[in-house]
Amino acid sequence: MSEAIFRSDMTVELVKASASDADVIWAARVSTAGEQSLEEVGEDPARSAGLINYLARERHGSPFEHTSMTFFVSAPIFVFREFMRHRIASYNEESGRYRELQPVFYVPSKERKLIQVGKTGAYTFEDGTQEQFDITVKAMKESYLFTYERYQKMLEAGVAREVARAVLPVALYSSMYVTMNARALMNFLSLRTSRDGSHFPSYPQREIEMVAEKMEEHFATLMPLTHGAFQKSGRIAP
């Protein structure tokens, strides 16, 4: 059996992008300028920062859709299952039908809050004790190793990969490409990050928030004016 790897981090790589603040400007200008809006292509978007702020504030969202960002994400399967609730993106994920899955598993870091306090819909998370952390990590590692050993035994016996994978946990790391436009990404960030100043507070699971934070870093670099407008508007997707 391959040596197991235990991780607590998430990785996000920007693979390619066609996304800039200027894209928002020329897409918006067509409403009033028609074919003359083509003159905005390649122009400095800073002189039209007010327009971007207006579009975000008044939730005129379609100009933000004329952009595209593709990310390569490595995270546990349970994160991807939350991801795919957002039906505003294109996904292609690593397949356990077509390749042997590697023993890479999620375990929480010591910074991960373990204790849920309160009722469903009105709760907070608090730090666990060292004992709770040790119990959690030990239980996870033992379970992962047990199931992956059974997975390997089935493969060695000639069982199809698509059948053998059924024993593996959702904490197994997978990888996928996800492509979103800026409007879709802002919607995703509004729900999957918890930030002061958000008009509608959100309480995401920490692991998907870790992915969202890395995606937001790329977004802020590619489209600083749009990201700033998103912040000013209370992190509401236009």
Number of C-alpha atoms within 10 A of each C-alpha: 11 10 9 14 13 18 16 14 15 19 14 21 14 17 13 12 17 12 19 22 22 23 21 27 26 23 20 23 18 15 10 9 12 12 10 11 16 14 11 19 14 12 14 12 20 14 8 16 18 13 17 26 20 13 23 27 19 11 13 14 17 14 21 28 17 18 19 18 20 20 20 17 22 21 26 25 19 17 22 20 12 13 18 13 9 14 9 15 16 13 16 11 15 14 14 17 13 10 10 15 19 16 19 20 23 25 21 17 12 15 9 16 16 16 13 13 11 10 8 8 7 8 11 13 12 12 14 16 13 10 8 13 19 13 11 14 17 13 12 19 16 10 13 22 17 13 17 24 16 15 22 19 14 17 17 10 8 10 14 14 19 14 13 20 21 11 15 19 18 15 17 21 24 22 18 17 18 19 22 20 20 28 23 21 23 23 16 21 24 24 20 23 23 18 16 11 12 18 14 13 15 15 15 17 13 15 19 20 19 19 22 22 16 16 22 17 13 17 21 13 11 17 17 16 21 25 23 16 22 24 20 16 21 18 26 21 23 21
